[in-house]
Amino acid sequence: MRVRVELAGQDGVWPASGHSLLDVEVAGRAVLAQTACVGRARWGSDRSWDAALEAIPRTLGYLAAWSTAAMRCAEVRAWTSTGEKRCLRRLILDHAIWWRAVSYTLAGHAAGLVIARPPARRAAKDALTAALDLLPAQQDPSAALSQDQREALRESAGESFFAKIHADRVQRYLQLCEASPGDAEAFLSSLLKPKAPTQIAIRDPRTGERWSLRQTVQALQHDVATRGQAAEPENPTMGKAVRAAAREARCQAQMATIAEPEDPFTIEQVAAAARRINPHRASARLPREAVRSRVPLAERLTWALLCLVSVVGLVPALWHRVIKPIRKCRPRLVTQLECLRPVCYVDDLEGLFDMLWLDGAQHVINSYMGQLQAGGKYDAVLVVIAIVAVIQARLAQGLPTLLEKADLLHGFDLAWRDAVLLHLHWAGISGRAWLVVDAAMASDKFRVRIGAALAMWCH
């Protein structure tokens, strides 16, 4: 099958991106049919991409060779070291990333990796099962009921009902420990921190009327975009000095790229990092299984594109954030914006690049921060266990313990960009690694998504 994709705007106006033509060869046949179905189409999470990518060897080989040639071009490296031809470097990078996204998408569709789920049909259930389904998922049923409801349920189902639930959970955990320790850890985590589906029904604070889906998306977009206004006002003198220091660090990083290795990463490094990616986590466009493919040409293309990103010192236009809110606190039916936490999803290739960047910079940053930085360095559960152990030890000795809890205002949402860049420079991060972070902060854009509703782009 040979697919020819042509893009044309309205009234004969061509898109500004210049991506007007693309040829992709797929070894196989595809039956095209139009059917009406109410449901949800998405990439299958349990599907392997190896067979789909093995069907397009010529396309993968061409894209890998083209990206490798661009990455090793002496002129491109010279432009990066002097900061010149920024638009041309971005154009080269955007073409390569866009070709990969389109080729993978067409190959995945041709291989049948897209699944359509019709609306779920609930089977008939007895009264007790139907009553239990109303309880919070994966939680102790008795915890969500009042005392009178628990007594009534015990009388109808028997005292052994709750004991059987806990026994089944323990047995399930022990079985997973023997078969798959990773699945056992995920099962235990789901019991301790259940992730019940969030139902969003935001209401107008003045009238109490429920907002439409469009109004909710727009309100969330505005909430995320205006969080920067919660920061303290900048000191003009200090801000000017920090910006000047960041500009000087940028010039030094550009010059440092001259002495850096020709290839920022090796194919072995990229392949090893791809194996560590969790395939069950969501991404913005293609599923994470796509970047984990073991097809040699696909691995080489992934390596060439990630090296190209590092060499040009920019981030592609397709790397953007999709924000999907989750419940922060209170009931599952959320009626207030402050009870939602924005969670970001990124492109599968961007997630792999972030992992490689951290592999090279994490030790340097941790050494620079010292003991002042604890977040992200230690396992959160181990930290809690350590705190509990210290408290118990002090209680055994008859000593008091004072715990002070502090909550930073938008601690995960706000950052002083120039100060972050300056601290990275002081920590010893330079060259391509510094330039990529600089470009990512300068071209950050996102959009909010709730179900099938998408907001406009926001920078």
N, C-alpha and C positions, 0 to 999 in steps of 0.2 A: 504494500500500500504506500502510495506517495501522497503526502499531504502538502498542499500549497496554501499558505496563510497570507492573506492580503489585508492590510488595514487602511481604511479610508474614512475620513471624517465626513461631516455633513456638508452638503453643497460643494463637494469636490475638494474640500480643504484637507490636506494631508496632516496627520498628527505631527506635533512638534518633535516627537521623539525620533523620527526618522526610521522607525522600525516598520518598513513598508512591505518587506518580503522575507519569507523564511521557508526553506525547503527542509523537510524531515523525512527520512526513509525509514519505514517500519516493515520488518519482515513478517508478514502475516496478513490476515483478512479481518475486516471489520464489517459487521452488518449494522447499517444505520436504520433506525426505525423511530418514529415519533409516537410516544405513548403518553397518555394522561394519567398521572399518579400523584396523589396527595401524600407527601412524605418528606423525607430529608435525605439529600444526597451528600456524601462525604467520602473521603479516602478511607479505605478499610485499614484498621489498625493492625490487623493480623496478616496482612498481605506482604509477600516478599517482592521487592523491587528488582531482584537480580534478573529474573526472566524478562521483565519489561525492558530493562536497560541492555540486556544482551541482544535484543532485537534491533538495536540502532547502533551498531559498532562504527559505521562510517561517520555518523553524526558526532558521536562522542569523540572519536579519533580526531576529526577535523577541529572541533571546539577545543580539545586539549592542546593540539599543536598550535592553533592560533593564539590561545591564551599564554602558552609557554613562550612563544616568540615575542609577544607583547611584553611579557614580564621580564624577559632577558634583553630587551632592546636597550642599547646604550643611551639612546636619546631620551627615552622615557625616564631612565634613572637620573640622567643629567637634569631634566626638568624638575624632578622631585627635589634634588639637592639644592636647586636655586629657587624653588617655589614658582617656577614659570609654567605656562601652558596648563593652568589648572582646569579650564573648561575642556581642553582636549584630553587630558588625562581622565577626567570624569566621563567623557564620551566613550573612550576606549573601554573603561571598566563597566559602564552601564550596558554597552552592547554585549559584552561577554556574559555578564550575569543574566541579562534578559534572554539571550539565546539558550542558556542552560535551563532557565525556568520554563520556557515554552517547550523545549525538547522533552524535558522530563514530564511535563503535563500531558503532552500528546502521547508519549509512550505509555504513561500510566493509564490513560483512558483506553488506548488501543489494547492494553493487556487486561482490561477488565478490573482494574484495582479500585474503581469507584463503586460504592455500594449505595443503594437507595433503601432507606428504611421506611416502611409504611407506618401509619399511626399504630401504637401498641394496642393490642386487644387483650383486655383483662378476662381471664377465664373465670368461670363461676367458682366461688370460694364459700367455704362454710362460714358460719357467723364468727367463730373464734379467730380464724385466719384473717377475715376481713377487718375485724376489730384491731388486730395486731398491726395490720398494714397502715393504720392511721397513726401509729407511733413513730417517733423519729427513727430513721434508718440506722441500723448497726449500733443502737444504744440499748441499755438495759430497759426492757419494757416497763418494769415497775417504777423506774425513775421518773417517767413522764406522767404517772397517774397519781391521783389523790389517794388518801388512805382508804376512803370508802370504795373507790374504783378497784384498788388492789385487793381488798377483801372480797368484793364481788367476783373478780376474775379468779381468785384462788378457789372460791366456792364452786364456780362453774367448771374450771379446768383442772382443779386439783393442785395441791401444794407442790407436787413433783414437777409441775410444768416449768417453773422458773429454774429449778435445779437442772432439768434436762437442757434448757437453753445454754446455760453456762458450761455444762459438760460437753455439749456438742461443739462449742467454741474452742474449748481446751483441746478436744480431740482433733479438731480441724487444724489448730496451730501446730500440734505435735506431728501430724501427718506432713504438713508443709515443711517443717524443720528437717525432716528426713529426705524429702524429695527436692525441695528448692528453698534454701535459706533466705534468698531474696524475697520470694513470694511470702514466706512466713513473716518476715519483717514488715512487709507491706500490709499483710492481714492484721498484724498486731497494731500497726499505726492507724489503720482504719477503725479499730475498736476504741483506741485511746483518743483519737482526734477524728471523729466522723465528719465526712464532708457531705452534708445533706444538700440537695439541690436548692438553689436560691430562687425564690419567686419575688419579682420586683413589681411593686405597685405603689410608686411614688405619688404622694398627694400634694396638692398645692397648699403651702403653709398658711395662706390667707383664707381660702374658701373651703379647703378640705376635699375638693374634688380630685378624683384620680386623673393623673396625666395620661395622655396617649403615649404610645411607644415612641413616636417621633419626639414629643416634648421631653420624655425621659432621657433619650439619647442626647438631645441638645443640652439638657441641664447637666448631665454627667460630663459632656465635653467641656462645657463652660467651667464646671467645678475643677476639673483637672488642669485646664489651661490657666486658671487664675490662682492656683495654689502658690505660685511664686510671689504673689502679693502679700502673703503671710510672713515673708521674711522681714528682718529688721532693715530699716533704711541704710543704704550704703554710706560710709564715710567718704566724702568726695576725695580727700587727699589720699587716703589709704587705697581707695578703689583705683585711682589714677596710677599709683605706684605699682599695684598688683598687675594691672593691665600692661604697663610698660615692661615689667619683669617677664610676663607671659610672652610678649612679642620677642623679647631677647631669647627666651628659651626656645621659641619656634625657629628662630634663625639658627641657633646652635643645633637643634634637632635635624634641620634640613642638611646642614653641613656634615653632620655625623653619619648620614646615610651613605656617603662616599666610601667610607671604610668598612661598611657592613658587608656580610657575605652575599654572594650572588643570589642564592636561594634562601629566603627567610625561614622556610621549614623544609624538612625532608618528607618524602612520601611515607616513610615509616612512622614519623611523628603524627602525620595527619591520620593515617590508618589506625594507629593506636588510640588517638583521641576520639575518633569516630566510634570505636568499640565501646567507649565509656559513656556515650550518649544514651540516655534513657529513651527508648522508642515509644514509651507510653505517654510521654509528655506532649502537650499540644504545641503547635507552631503556627506561624502566621499564614503560610502558604502551602508548601508541600509538607507531607508528614516527615518525621525524623527518620523513618525507615529508609527514605530516599538517600539521605546522606550517609547512611550506614552500609550501603550496598558494597559488596565485595567484588563486583565486576572490575577487572583491572583497568579498563579504559575509563570507567566512572570514577575510580579512585584517583587516576591520574588527572582527570578533569577537575575534580575537587581540589586536589593539591595545587594545580596550576592557577585556579581562580583565587584561592586563599593567598597564594604568593603574590598574585597580581594586585590584590587589595593592599597588601603590605607594601609592595614596591612603589605604587603610585601615591601612597599616603593619604588615601581618600576612602570614603565608604560609598557604595552604589546607591542609586536612588530607590531601588527596590527594597532596600533594607530599612524598614520602618516598623514602628510598634503598633500592634493592635491591642487595645485595652478592653478587657472584659471584666466587669465588676463582679466581685463575690461578696457574700455576706460577711460583714466585719463583726457584728454582735447582734444580740437580741433575736427575735423570732425569725424563722425562715421567710416569712412574708415581710419583706422590707418596704417600709413606707416613708423612710427618711433618707436623704442623700448621705448624711454623716454616718449611717450604718453600713455603707458600702466601701469596700477597699478596691482600688483599681489595680488589676493584675495585668502585666504586659506579656505579650507573646511576640516572638521575633521569628525571622526567617530561619529555616533549618540550617542553611549555610552560615548565617550570622552566628547562630548558637555554637557551631563548631569553631568558628574563628575566635569567639570570645573565650572558649576553653583553651585554645592554643595560646592566646595572648596571656591568660592567667598562668598557664604552665611556665611561661618565661618570665613573668613579672611578679608573681605572688611572693616568692621568697624575698625579693628585693623590697617590696612594699612592707611585708611583715617585719623585716629587719629595721626599716626606717621608722615604723610606727611603734615598735617595741611592745611593752605591756599596756600601752594606752588603748590598743585596739584588740577587742575580744570577739566582736561579732564576725562570723564567717570563718573564724580560726578553729573553734572548738564545737563539738557536737552539742546542740542545745539541750538534749535530754541528759547528757553527762554533766552539763553545768548545773542543771536542776538537782540531779542526784548529789553532786558535790555540796551544794548549798544545804540540802536536807541533812547530809551526813555531818556537816559542821554544826548545824543547829542541834542535832541530837547529841553530839559529843559535848557541846557546851551545857546542854540541859543535864546530862549525866554528871557534870562537875558542879552543877548548881550555879552556872553563870548565865546572865541574861544575854539576849541577842536582839539587836536593833536592825531591822530591815527598812531601808529607805527606798521607796519606789518613785522613779521619775519618768515622765513621759515627754519625749521631745516633740515639739510642735512640728508636724509633717517631717519627722526625722528621716523617713524613707522617700520623701517626695522632693525635697529641696536640696540643692547643692550650688555652691558658688563656683561657677565653671572656671573662671580664671584662676581662682585659688586652688582648685583641684589640679589644674595643669601645672601650676607652679610647684605644688607639693610633689607631683610626680617627677618633675625635673630635679628637685632637691633630693628625692629618693634615689635618683640614678637612672630613671627611665628616660631614654633619649632615642634619637633616630626614628626609625619607622614606627616603633611601638608608641612613641609619644605623638607622632603626627596623626596616626589613625584615631587616637582618642580625641585629639584636637578637632579632627574633621567630623567625628561622630557627634561631638557636643555642638558644633556649629551648624549641623544639618539635621538635627533631631526633629522628627515629625511623627505624629501619631493620629489615630482615629479610634473612636469608641465604637464598640460593637455589642449589641444585645440581640442574640438570636440571629435573624437575617437582616436586622436593621443596622446600617452603618452611618456614622456621622461623617461630616466633611473633614478634610485634612486640616490639621492644626500644627503649626510649627512652634 
